[in-house]
Amino acid sequence: MLENQELELKREYTDEIKRTVIAFLNTNDGNIYIGVDDNGVTVGVDDADDVMKKLSQSIKNSIRPDCSQFYNIKAIEKDEKTIVQVSVVKGFHRPYYLGEKGLKPSGVFVRVGSTTVQAQEERIRELVKRDDGDDYENQVSAIQSLTFNFANAIFEDGGIDFSDNKKRTLGLINADGFYTNMARLLSDQCEHGIKCAIFEGKTKEVFKDRKEFSGSLFKQIEDVLGYLNVYNRIESTIGQKTRTDKREYSETVLREAVLNAVIHRDYAFSGSILISLYDDRLEIMSLGSLVDGLSKDTIMVGISQTRNKKLADVFYRLKYVEAYGTGIPRIMENYNGMNHHPEITLFDNAFQICIPNKLYIGVDTNSAQGETLLETQTRKILNKLKELPNITKEDASCVLGVQPARAYVVLELLLKYGVLKADKMGKKKIYTKISNS
């Protein structure tokens, strides 16, 4: 008789035997024989009843969750001596752990070959996931040393209690007093991030900037929206008595799109939400396909069934969202009367929304032909060049009634496509129409 994956030999009773019980509960069925030395020689125990009593009390008082139905202790005769046999079967509610240590390596044990070892955080996380299945929010967080500095401020600003009792009500703390993955998402230690990339042009060939955001989901949302708004240019149209400001992307649309990605993504995947900003569009890719029962058509009309019910409820309570299922319809409504609309693409395990840049493709409501804003601005510049030999960005700004920066964008596009040519006059660029254009 030699030790192996399913067998542990102990010459005498020690309190450390409970660790091996935990290892078998977490890994595989096994037996522990007390009264047999490492070489398989039977030495017996002096008082089997006392050993069984001590071991039973140790398991009952130390191991969590309750594992009483998964082990059996009995005295048996071997080589004319009495030994104690502990039979353990793999438990249903893994990971099992020492109550005084909690769900961390010092409290969780597994079986590796003939040895009982501490489980590392990745193994603990795997055990939690296998036990709880796909109900990510309710799973016990593999990290219990969570802080809520950012979330505390958000709840305080919203006038909502965020005590431990409230955390239990919201599903952040389970019945055993452990933080759940729901708590992990709102904590400063949230492992699921958002990656943003700003590209020049319509392709991914040239990066202008990129940034990754982490921390509490509340913090990520605020940081990402602030970052995107830096690149969300404003165009001002000056009339005789009024000035009208238009953004490339409505702030409402940006907020709804980011919130939708954060609230509805599948957090069982470890990847990040990907946000890509091009000259003509914004793309947001979040992990996870639609929840069963939903389709592209149903979400377009506001029918909602969220994957993360507790998370959605928190955002609703804090008034981040006005009502369930309104995000996508609000985004679509913002593009009513325009030639281009947001598009949704569904993949096997991902959801993407592509939002057009309004200043790039937006309808000029003063154009009876329904030209895009860019087309209208191009036509105005070319008509002006029938009167003038050349034009500067300041001239174009007056012609279009926009800021010089926007006029420069239009002129550079015409230059890029060979409609105009440019010469330098000091520090100024002078644009001239190419004769065959």
C-alpha positions in Angstrom: 0.0 0.0 0.0 1.6 3.2 -1.2 0.3 6.8 -1.4 -1.1 8.0 -4.8 -3.7 10.3 -6.2 -6.5 8.5 -4.3 -4.7 7.4 -1.2 -3.1 9.2 1.7 -1.4 7.4 4.6 -1.0 8.9 8.1 0.8 7.2 11.0 -1.2 9.1 13.6 -4.0 11.6 13.8 -3.0 15.3 13.3 -5.3 18.3 12.8 -3.7 18.8 9.3 -5.6 15.8 8.0 -8.5 18.1 7.3 -6.4 19.7 4.5 -6.3 16.3 2.7 -10.1 15.9 3.2 -10.5 19.3 1.4 -8.1 18.2 -1.3 -10.2 15.1 -2.1 -13.4 17.1 -1.9 -12.0 19.5 -4.5 -10.2 17.1 -6.8 -11.2 13.4 -6.8 -12.5 10.6 -4.6 -10.0 9.2 -2.1 -9.2 7.4 1.1 -7.2 8.4 4.1 -5.9 5.7 6.4 -4.8 6.7 9.9 -2.6 4.2 11.6 -0.5 3.3 8.5 3.0 4.8 8.0 4.4 6.2 4.7 5.8 2.8 3.7 2.4 1.2 4.0 3.2 -0.6 7.3 0.2 -0.9 9.6 1.0 0.5 13.0 -2.6 0.9 14.3 -4.2 3.6 16.6 -4.5 3.3 20.3 -8.1 4.7 20.6 -10.0 4.6 17.3 -13.1 6.2 18.9 -11.1 9.2 20.1 -9.5 9.6 16.6 -12.8 9.4 14.8 -14.4 12.0 17.3 -11.5 14.4 16.9 -11.5 14.1 13.1 -15.2 14.5 12.8 -15.2 17.6 14.9 -12.3 19.1 13.0 -14.0 18.6 9.6 -17.3 19.9 10.9 -15.8 23.0 12.5 -13.2 23.9 9.9 -14.4 23.0 6.4 -16.8 25.2 4.4 -19.3 24.7 2.8 -20.8 21.8 4.7 -19.4 18.5 3.4 -21.0 16.0 5.8 -22.7 14.0 3.0 -19.4 13.6 1.1 -17.2 11.7 3.6 -17.4 8.7 5.9 -15.3 7.8 8.9 -15.0 4.3 10.3 -12.7 1.9 12.2 -11.5 -1.2 10.4 -9.1 -4.1 11.2 -5.9 -4.5 9.2 -3.0 -6.8 9.9 -4.7 -7.6 13.3 -4.6 -3.9 14.2 -7.3 -1.2 14.3 -6.9 1.7 11.9 -9.3 4.6 10.9 -10.5 4.9 7.3 -11.8 8.2 6.0 -13.5 7.8 2.6 -14.1 11.1 0.7 -15.9 11.7 -2.6 -15.6 14.7 -4.7 -18.1 17.3 -3.5 -20.8 19.2 -5.4 -20.2 22.6 -4.0 -16.5 23.3 -4.8 -14.3 24.9 -3.9 -14.2 23.6 -0.3 -11.9 25.6 2.0 -10.8 26.2 5.6 -13.4 28.6 7.1 -10.8 30.6 9.0 -8.7 31.2 5.8 -11.4 31.7 3.2 -11.2 31.4 -0.5 -7.5 32.0 -0.9 -4.5 29.7 -1.5 -3.9 29.3 2.2 -7.4 27.9 2.7 -8.1 25.9 -0.5 -6.3 22.6 -1.2 -6.2 20.2 -4.1 -4.6 16.8 -4.9 -1.6 16.7 -7.2 -0.3 13.1 -7.5 0.2 11.8 -4.0 0.5 15.2 -2.5 -1.9 17.7 -1.0 -1.0 21.3 -2.1 -2.5 24.8 -1.9 -4.6 25.8 -4.9 -3.4 28.9 -6.7 -5.8 31.7 -7.5 -6.3 30.5 -11.1 -7.2 27.0 -9.9 -9.6 28.5 -7.3 -11.3 30.5 -10.0 -11.6 27.4 -12.2 -13.2 25.5 -9.3 -15.7 28.3 -8.7 -16.6 28.5 -12.3 -17.1 24.8 -12.7 -19.3 24.6 -9.7 -21.5 27.6 -10.4 -21.8 27.1 -14.2 -22.7 30.2 -16.2 -24.3 32.3 -13.5 -21.4 34.6 -13.4 -22.8 37.3 -11.1 -23.6 34.8 -8.3 -20.3 33.0 -8.4 -17.9 33.6 -5.4 -15.2 36.0 -6.4 -11.8 34.3 -6.5 -10.4 37.5 -4.9 -11.9 38.4 -1.6 -9.7 41.4 -0.7 -11.9 43.8 -2.6 -12.2 47.6 -2.1 -15.0 49.9 -3.3 -13.5 53.4 -3.2 -15.0 54.5 -6.5 -18.3 52.7 -6.0 -18.8 54.2 -2.6 -18.6 57.7 -4.1 -21.1 56.8 -6.8 -23.6 55.3 -4.4 -23.2 58.3 -2.1 -23.8 60.7 -4.9 -26.9 58.7 -5.9 -28.2 58.9 -2.3 -28.2 55.1 -2.0 -27.0 53.1 1.0 -24.0 50.9 0.3 -23.5 49.2 3.7 -22.8 45.5 3.9 -26.5 44.8 4.4 -27.2 46.7 1.1 -24.4 44.7 -0.6 -26.2 41.5 0.4 -29.5 42.8 -1.0 -27.8 43.8 -4.3 -26.0 40.4 -4.5 -22.5 41.6 -3.8 -22.2 39.4 -0.7 -23.7 35.9 -0.6 -25.3 33.9 2.2 -21.9 32.7 3.4 -20.6 36.2 3.7 -18.3 36.1 0.6 -18.0 38.6 -2.1 -19.5 37.5 -5.4 -18.4 38.3 -9.0 -21.0 41.0 -8.9 -19.0 42.7 -6.2 -15.8 42.1 -8.2 -17.3 44.0 -11.2 -18.1 47.1 -9.1 -14.9 46.9 -7.0 -11.6 48.7 -7.7 -10.1 45.3 -8.5 -12.4 44.5 -11.5 -10.4 42.5 -14.0 -12.5 43.2 -17.0 -11.4 46.3 -18.9 -12.1 48.4 -22.0 -9.6 49.1 -24.7 -9.9 52.2 -26.9 -8.1 52.9 -30.1 -8.2 56.1 -32.3 -7.4 55.5 -36.0 -6.5 58.0 -38.7 -8.8 57.4 -41.7 -11.2 54.6 -42.2 -8.9 51.7 -41.6 -6.6 50.3 -38.8 -3.4 51.1 -40.6 -2.4 54.2 -38.7 -2.9 54.6 -34.9 -3.4 58.1 -33.5 -3.8 57.0 -29.9 -4.8 54.1 -27.8 -5.6 53.6 -24.1 -6.8 50.8 -21.7 -9.2 51.4 -18.9 -9.6 49.3 -15.7 -11.0 49.5 -12.2 -14.6 49.6 -11.1 -17.1 49.5 -14.0 -18.3 52.9 -12.8 -14.9 54.3 -13.2 -14.4 52.7 -16.6 -17.6 54.2 -17.9 -16.7 57.7 -16.8 -13.1 57.5 -18.0 -14.0 56.1 -21.4 -16.7 58.7 -22.0 -14.3 61.4 -21.1 -11.6 60.0 -23.4 -14.0 59.7 -26.4 -15.3 63.2 -25.9 -11.7 64.5 -26.4 -12.0 63.2 -29.9 -15.7 64.0 -30.4 -15.2 67.2 -32.4 -17.7 70.1 -32.4 -18.6 72.0 -35.6 -20.1 75.4 -35.2 -22.3 76.9 -37.9 -22.7 80.7 -37.6 -25.8 82.3 -38.9 -26.8 85.9 -38.9 -28.0 85.9 -35.3 -27.4 82.4 -34.1 -24.6 79.9 -33.7 -25.4 76.2 -33.9 -23.0 73.6 -32.4 -23.0 70.0 -33.7 -20.9 67.1 -32.4 -19.7 64.2 -34.5 -21.5 61.9 -32.0 -24.3 62.9 -29.7 -23.3 62.6 -26.0 -26.5 60.6 -25.5 -25.5 58.1 -28.2 -22.0 57.7 -26.8 -23.3 57.1 -23.3 -26.0 54.7 -24.3 -23.6 52.7 -26.5 -20.9 52.4 -23.8 -23.5 51.5 -21.1 -25.0 48.9 -23.3 -21.6 47.2 -23.9 -20.8 47.2 -20.2 -24.1 46.0 -18.8 -24.8 43.3 -21.4 -21.4 41.8 -22.1 -20.6 38.2 -21.1 -18.2 38.5 -18.2 -17.4 34.7 -18.3 -15.0 35.7 -21.1 -11.8 37.4 -19.9 -11.3 39.7 -23.0 -11.9 43.4 -23.0 -14.6 45.5 -24.6 -13.0 47.0 -27.8 -13.8 50.6 -28.9 -12.4 51.8 -32.2 -12.8 55.4 -33.5 -12.3 56.1 -37.2 -12.8 59.3 -39.2 -16.2 58.1 -40.3 -17.5 55.8 -37.6 -17.3 54.5 -34.0 -17.3 50.7 -33.5 -17.9 49.1 -30.1 -17.4 45.3 -29.8 -18.5 43.5 -26.6 -18.1 39.9 -25.8 -21.1 37.5 -25.7 -23.9 36.8 -28.1 -27.5 37.8 -27.5 -29.3 36.1 -24.6 -31.4 33.2 -25.8 -34.8 34.3 -27.0 -33.6 37.7 -28.3 -32.8 38.7 -31.9 -31.6 41.8 -33.7 -35.2 42.7 -34.5 -36.4 42.4 -30.9 -33.7 44.5 -29.4 -34.3 47.2 -32.0 -37.8 47.7 -30.7 -36.8 47.8 -27.1 -37.4 44.2 -25.9 -34.8 43.4 -23.3 -33.6 40.4 -21.4 -30.3 41.1 -19.7 -27.6 38.5 -19.1 -26.5 40.3 -15.9 -29.7 41.0 -14.0 -28.1 42.3 -10.8 -25.7 44.5 -12.7 -28.5 46.0 -14.8 -30.6 46.6 -11.6 -27.7 48.5 -9.9 -27.3 50.8 -13.0 -31.1 51.3 -13.1 -31.2 52.2 -9.4 -28.4 54.7 -9.8 -30.2 56.2 -12.8 -27.5 55.4 -15.3 -30.3 54.0 -17.5 -33.8 55.3 -17.6 -35.6 52.0 -18.4 -34.7 48.5 -19.5 -34.3 48.0 -23.2 -34.3 51.7 -24.2 -30.6 52.0 -25.1 -30.6 50.7 -28.7 -33.9 52.4 -29.7 -32.5 55.7 -28.4 -29.3 55.4 -30.4 -31.3 54.6 -33.5 -33.8 57.5 -33.0 -30.9 59.9 -32.8 -30.2 59.2 -36.5 -33.8 59.7 -37.8 -33.8 61.6 -41.0 -30.2 60.8 -41.9 -28.9 58.8 -44.8 -26.8 56.5 -42.6 -27.8 54.7 -39.4 -26.1 52.7 -36.7 -25.6 49.1 -37.7 -25.6 46.0 -35.4 -23.6 42.9 -36.3 -24.0 39.7 -34.3 -21.2 37.1 -34.1 -21.1 33.7 -32.4 -19.7 35.2 -29.2 -19.7 38.9 -29.7 -22.0 41.9 -30.3 -20.9 44.9 -32.4 -22.5 48.3 -33.0 -21.2 50.6 -35.7 -22.2 54.3 -35.2 -21.7 56.8 -38.0 -19.9 60.1 -37.6 -22.7 62.7 -38.0 -20.4 65.4 -39.3 -18.8 63.0 -41.8 -22.0 61.6 -43.3 -24.8 63.7 -41.8 -27.7 65.0 -43.9 -27.7 68.7 -44.7 -31.3 69.6 -43.9 -31.0 72.6 -46.2 -30.2 70.4 -49.2 -33.2 69.4 -51.3 -31.2 66.7 -52.9 -30.5 65.0 -49.6 -26.7 65.4 -49.9 -24.5 64.4 -47.1 -23.0 67.3 -45.1 -19.6 66.6 -46.6 -21.0 66.6 -50.1 -22.7 69.9 -49.5 -19.6 71.5 -48.1 -17.5 70.1 -51.0 -20.0 71.6 -53.5 -19.9 75.0 -51.8 -16.1 75.1 -52.0 -15.9 74.1 -55.6 -18.5 76.7 -56.5 -16.5 79.3 -54.7 -13.4 78.3 -56.7 -15.3 79.1 -59.9 -15.2 82.7 -58.6 -11.7 82.7 -57.0 -8.4 81.4 -58.3 -7.5 79.8 -55.0 -8.8 79.5 -51.4 -7.4 79.2 -47.9 -8.9 77.4 -44.9 -9.9 80.8 -43.5 -11.7 81.6 -46.8 -13.4 78.2 -46.7 -14.4 78.7 -43.1 -16.4 81.8 -44.2 -17.9 80.1 -47.2 -19.1 77.1 -45.1 -19.9 79.0 -41.9 -17.8 76.6 -39.8 -14.7 76.8 -37.8 -11.3 76.8 -39.7 -10.4 73.4 -38.4 -13.5 71.8 -40.0 -12.9 73.7 -43.3 -9.3 72.4 -43.3 -10.6 68.8 -43.0 -12.8 69.3 -46.1 -10.0 70.9 -48.1 -7.6 68.2 -47.2 -10.1 65.5 -48.3 -10.4 67.3 -51.7 -6.6 67.4 -51.8 -6.3 63.7 -51.0 -8.7 62.7 -53.8 -7.0 64.9 -56.4 -9.7 67.5 -56.8 -7.4 70.3 -55.4 -3.8 71.0 -55.3 -2.0 72.9 -52.6 1.0 75.3 -52.4 2.6 77.1 -49.5 2.6 80.8 -49.2 4.6 81.5 -46.0 2.9 79.5 -43.3 -0.4 79.3 -45.1 -1.6 76.6 -47.5 -3.3 77.9 -50.7 -5.6 75.5 -52.4 -6.3 75.6 -56.2 -8.8 73.6 -58.2 -7.1 71.1 -60.6 -8.4 72.1 -64.1 -9.6 68.7 -65.2 -11.6 68.1 -62.0 
